[in-house]
């Protein structure tokens, strides 16, 4: 029989298990990924309890023993086994970053108080600018007064 433009997938027909097969556990249906994963985890937990040191090795690793100092063993720490009271040491970069932040905060506090060289220079510059602006304002006032004086004299 013609099916049109598209053909069906070559995976075969679907097979549905009956409720009786499901209860008996004799279903021909393959297990789901989650069920397989749960079984693997249960097997791993039982193996970990019996043999912690023995690991499954891939390929020729089981035949040839290699001592690689650069090979890191994965250390899986479960939440119940984690030691919350133990303090972790900071890495050099983290320590340097924290020291840098503290030094910057200390410098900013001194800057606000005007105790650093840069703050002193800024304050001197600010005082000089204020003085110049005051002199310019005074000069403008004098010029304005002189103009008014000339207008008054011109009217007389």
C-alpha positions as CSV (number, residue, x, y, z in Angstrom):
1,X,0.0,0.0,0.0
2,X,1.3,3.4,-0.8
3,X,2.0,5.7,2.1
4,X,2.5,8.9,0.2
5,X,5.7,11.0,0.1
6,X,7.1,10.0,3.5
7,X,8.0,6.5,4.6
8,X,7.6,5.1,8.1
9,X,10.7,4.7,10.3
10,X,12.4,1.3,10.1
11,X,12.3,0.8,13.8
12,X,9.4,-1.6,13.7
13,X,6.1,-1.5,15.4
14,X,5.4,-0.4,19.0
15,X,5.0,-3.1,21.6
16,X,2.7,-2.3,24.6
17,X,3.0,-4.3,27.8
18,X,-0.1,-5.6,29.4
19,X,-0.8,-4.7,33.1
20,X,-0.2,-8.3,34.0
21,X,3.2,-8.3,32.4
22,X,4.1,-5.1,34.2
23,X,3.1,-6.5,37.6
24,X,4.9,-9.7,37.0
25,X,8.0,-7.9,35.8
26,X,8.2,-10.0,32.6
27,X,7.7,-7.2,30.2
28,X,9.8,-7.3,27.0
29,X,9.9,-3.5,27.2
30,X,13.4,-2.1,27.9
31,X,14.0,-0.3,31.1
32,X,14.0,3.5,31.2
33,X,17.2,5.4,31.7
34,X,16.3,6.5,35.2
35,X,15.7,3.0,36.3
36,X,19.0,1.8,34.9
37,X,20.8,4.8,36.5
38,X,19.2,4.0,39.9
39,X,20.4,0.4,39.6
40,X,23.9,1.5,38.7
41,X,24.0,3.9,41.7
42,X,22.8,1.1,44.0
43,X,25.6,-1.1,42.7
44,X,28.2,1.6,43.1
45,X,27.1,2.3,46.7
46,X,27.4,-1.4,47.6
47,X,30.8,-1.7,45.8
48,X,32.0,1.5,47.6
49,X,31.2,0.0,51.0
50,X,33.0,-3.3,50.2
51,X,35.9,-2.1,48.2
52,X,36.9,1.6,48.2
53,X,40.3,1.3,46.6
54,X,39.4,-1.0,43.7
55,X,38.1,1.0,40.7
56,X,36.8,-0.1,37.3
57,X,39.5,0.5,34.8
58,X,39.0,1.1,31.1
59,X,40.8,-0.6,28.3
60,X,44.3,-1.7,29.1
61,X,44.5,0.1,32.4
62,X,43.4,-3.1,34.1
63,X,46.2,-5.0,32.6
64,X,49.0,-2.5,32.9
65,X,49.5,-0.7,36.2
66,X,50.5,3.0,35.7
67,X,51.5,5.3,38.4
68,X,50.7,8.8,37.0
69,X,51.4,11.6,39.5
70,X,49.4,14.0,37.5
71,X,46.3,11.8,37.4
72,X,43.7,13.2,39.8
73,X,41.3,10.8,41.4
74,X,37.8,12.2,41.7
75,X,36.9,12.6,45.3
76,X,33.1,12.5,45.6
77,X,32.1,13.9,48.9
78,X,28.5,13.3,49.9
79,X,26.6,15.9,51.8
80,X,26.3,13.7,54.9
81,X,30.1,13.1,54.9
82,X,31.1,16.8,54.4
83,X,32.8,18.4,57.4
84,X,31.1,21.7,57.9
85,X,33.3,22.7,60.9
86,X,36.5,22.5,58.9
87,X,37.7,25.8,57.4
88,X,39.0,25.8,53.9
89,X,42.3,27.5,53.1
90,X,42.2,30.2,50.5
91,X,44.3,29.9,47.4
92,X,47.1,32.4,46.8
93,X,45.1,34.3,44.3
94,X,42.0,34.6,46.6
95,X,44.2,35.8,49.5
96,X,45.9,38.4,47.3
97,X,42.5,39.6,46.0
98,X,41.2,40.0,49.5
99,X,44.3,41.8,50.6
100,X,44.0,44.1,47.6
101,X,40.4,45.0,48.4
102,X,41.3,45.7,52.0
103,X,44.2,47.9,51.0
104,X,41.9,49.8,48.6
105,X,39.3,50.3,51.3
106,X,41.9,51.6,53.7
107,X,43.3,54.0,51.1
108,X,39.8,55.3,50.3
109,X,39.2,56.0,54.0
110,X,42.5,57.9,54.3
111,X,41.6,59.7,51.1
112,X,38.3,60.9,52.6
113,X,40.1,62.1,55.7
114,X,42.6,64.0,53.5
115,X,45.6,62.2,54.8
116,X,47.1,61.0,51.5
117,X,49.4,62.8,49.2
118,X,46.8,62.8,46.4
119,X,44.1,64.2,48.7
120,X,46.4,67.0,49.9
121,X,47.2,67.9,46.3
122,X,43.5,67.8,45.4
123,X,42.6,70.1,48.3
124,X,45.4,72.5,47.4
125,X,44.1,72.6,43.8
126,X,40.6,73.1,45.0
127,X,41.6,76.0,47.3
128,X,43.5,77.6,44.4
129,X,40.5,77.3,42.1
130,X,38.1,78.7,44.7
131,X,40.5,81.7,45.2
132,X,40.7,82.3,41.4
133,X,36.9,82.2,41.1
134,X,36.5,84.6,44.0
135,X,38.9,87.0,42.4
136,X,37.1,86.7,39.1
137,X,33.8,87.4,40.7
138,X,35.2,90.4,42.6
139,X,36.6,91.7,39.3
140,X,33.3,91.3,37.5
141,X,31.5,93.2,40.3
142,X,34.1,96.0,40.0
143,X,33.7,96.2,36.2
144,X,29.9,96.2,36.6
145,X,30.1,99.0,39.1
146,X,32.4,101.0,36.8
147,X,29.9,100.6,33.9
148,X,27.1,101.8,36.1
149,X,29.3,104.7,37.2
150,X,29.9,105.7,33.6
151,X,26.2,105.6,32.7
152,X,25.4,107.8,35.6
153,X,28.0,110.3,34.6
154,X,26.9,110.2,31.0
155,X,23.3,111.1,32.0
156,X,24.4,114.1,34.0
